[in-house]
Structure formats: structure tokens, C-alpha cells
Amino acid sequence: MKYAIVIPDGCADEPQEALGGRTPLQAARTPHMDALARTGCVGRSNNVPASLTPASDVATLSLFGYDPLECYTGRAPLEAAARGIRLGPKDWAIRCNLVTIEDGVMRDFTAGHISSEEARELIGALSEALGRKGLEFYPGVGYRNLLIWRSDDGGPFQAETKTQPPHDIPDQPIDRHLPRGPGADLLVDLMQRSQAVLAEHPVNQTRRHSGKRTATQVWLWGLGQAPRLESFASRYGPSGVIITGVDLVRGVGALLGWKVLDVPGVTDYLDNDYAAQGRAAVEALRKADLVCVHVEAPDEASHEGRLDAKIAALEAIDEHIVGPLSEAMPSFGDWRILVSPDHPTPVRTRAHAHGFVPWLVSGSGVSIGGFRGYDEQEAAASNHCFDPGWRLMARFLNRAVSFSGNDES
């Protein structure tokens, strides 16, 4: 049996007045997803427990079949794993975003989509000015970077230390969203001290003269300690390959024991090379039992409040990823495909949200459920529900049982 998982990140949304009451998924032309839905099963799942922040780290673990209430330790440790940064048992990994804050308001959580090369220079300056023994800055992809707090005794932080993702507070005052709890004062102090380091850095001067937004400071969040996850093969059986442009998702895949494929052109933004991702996924299935394709673009479009870009991303995923996979997979023998976002990201709020997401499953042993297509409305009308969502994966992979999507709530 061959398996494919396609994750259009954040694609679940609300009806839009501008779209005549349709969601972006309903408005998008997705003939391949709709065809799979008509020959398979559509339902919904709740991937984020109410007690946890609705973010991709929690939701992705759930989508891959792991209970986040048992195994989630924080977002940054997952990204550290993607970069091969080893964490000691008492160390803390912390996300270190470069952001644009003006007049106390979060104007841009990407610092104008600053490039990785520019970010590397800025993180280097921060490391020189603020780094010390036990405090390590690591550049990453664009605005996404890491801070590692090395400790022999657990450091100043605890599970009760709370931070806010910057992408969930667009155009909002930051004073209500600063870190709080044990060690929060140290995080806030570093964030404030970073302002002076970055203010007149040559990278920011060049960006300012070019009319681009500057990185005014770092935003520290998503901290956690090293997670311990049972490998996917040990828990579920199949060997896996993952293709994504996002370090967080790469890190989850690496921790599960999946092979992480680097595909030229695959990015964490709207400029993603969907066709390259689709070709790589089909090729990976020649050797692997399972391939997972994660696409960040729908989520990024939502964060920017761009309906047009979200629809375009969904159509590209359908044409260049779902289409080639659904065409090629029957040639490998028995097969199943799962298409599901991790969490909702409404264009209206430009932020991640709790709530159900629609999924479709099609392929060998999947009963035809009489669905018209794949969207939120079809999923909401379905009797097939997984709450908590992490239970969906075991049913998807169970080749001995005909997949009917029976209610697991």
C-alpha cells in the first residue's frame, strides 16, 4: 500500500461576502480534489485541543497521529530538530522572529519578508552584541530564526511561561501580547535590547532606502524543551518522506524518522514551485511507503488577508500536486490519499484559529460516500468526524479495515 498526505496549510476558512458566501476552498477550481471526494470520503477533524494555541506545531502533530496533549513541548524545539541543533535535557529553544513594530504595533511579522541572507547578517549582529555563554543565536529561513538557552538546571523558564505568535497579532498593539510568566522578563529585555542593535544596521539602512520595511527588533516566542516522539514507523508501520519549505514541519518529520527531501524551488511562501513539489512527491513514492507534501502558501495568503492569493494557491496545489499524485498512485498498486489542512486560518482575522478542518480520503478500500466535492460545507454536513483529530491517522493507514470515516468523536 502506498500513502500520500497533502497539507494545504491553513486552507480552512469562513464564507466570504466577496465570494458570494463561498469559502476560498469552494471558490477555487479544484477538479482533482473534488474527483477524489466523489470517489471517497469527506469529513472533519479537530486538530488543536482547546487548551493549546491554534498553531501549526500542535496541529501538525495531531494530523500525523500524535496526541499533542501528551507530546507537545513547544514550537521552537521542532524547528531546532529540522536544523540539526541538538538540545540537552535542560536546554530551551526559542523562536526568534525578525519583525517590524511601529508605534508599539505589530506591523509586519515577517519584517517585509526579509531574505535569509539579510537575516543572517542581522542575527550575526545580535549574536555579537547580545550573545553570551549559554545564549546562542541561529539564523534560519528569512524572518524565522532561533535562540537557544543552554542550561544545566532548567533555566528560568517553565511550562507556565506563555508567549504569543507574532503572526496572530497583525496590526495590533504588542503591549497586551508580551511574554508572561516565569522568565518572561528576560525575554522582554532581550527583545527591547535588540532594537538598538538593529536600528542602524547596514541591512536595515539599505532596506529603508529601498522603501522596504525594516527589522526593528526580534520577537521571542514558541519556547520549549526537547520533545520525545515515538517514530512513525514504530507506531504506524509505513516509512515516510516529507517535502516542505517550512522548518517547523521539516522538524516534525525528522523527529518522526521521515526522510526530509530538499527540492529546489520549494519555499515557505506564495512563490512556491508547486510543480516541482508534485514531481518530487510522485518520484518519492517509488521507494517510500508514504509521502507527505506540505504547502505553506494558503496560510501565508490568509496572514496577508489576500483572498485572491489563497484561491490561486489552492488551485495550484490541486493542479500540480494532488492531480499528479492521484494519477500516478494507482500504478503502484493499492493506495490511499489524504488531503487535509492542519488548522483554519481565516482571511478575515489573518490569524490561526481553533476549529474543525475538512479532510478527504480516497483510494483502495475507501467507501464512496456520495459527496459532491471537497470543501468546508461538505465536511460539516458529513457524519464522519474525528475529535480529537489525532485519531484520523490510524484509520487512514489501516489497510485491513475499509475506510468509511465512521464517527470517532
Secondary structure, DSSP 8 states (H G I E B T S, - for coil): -EEEEEEETTBB---BGGGTTB-HHHHS--HHHHHHHHTSEEEEE--S-TTS---HHHHHHHHTT--HHHH---HHHHHHHHTT----TT-EEEEEEEEEEETTEEEETTTTT--HHHHHHHHHHHHHHH-BTTEEEEEEETTEEEEEE--SS-TT--TT-B---GGGSTTSBSTTSS-BSTTHHHHHHHHHHHHHHHHT-HHHHHHHHTT-----EEEEEEEE-------HHHHH---EEEE-S-HHHHHHHHHTT-EEE--TT--SSTT--HHHHHHHHHHHTTT-SEEEEEE-HHHHHHHTT-HHHHHHHHHHHIIIIIHHHHHHGGGGSSEEEEE--SSB--TTTTS---S-EEEEEEETTB-------SSHHHHHH-S-EESSGGGHHHHHH-TTS-B------
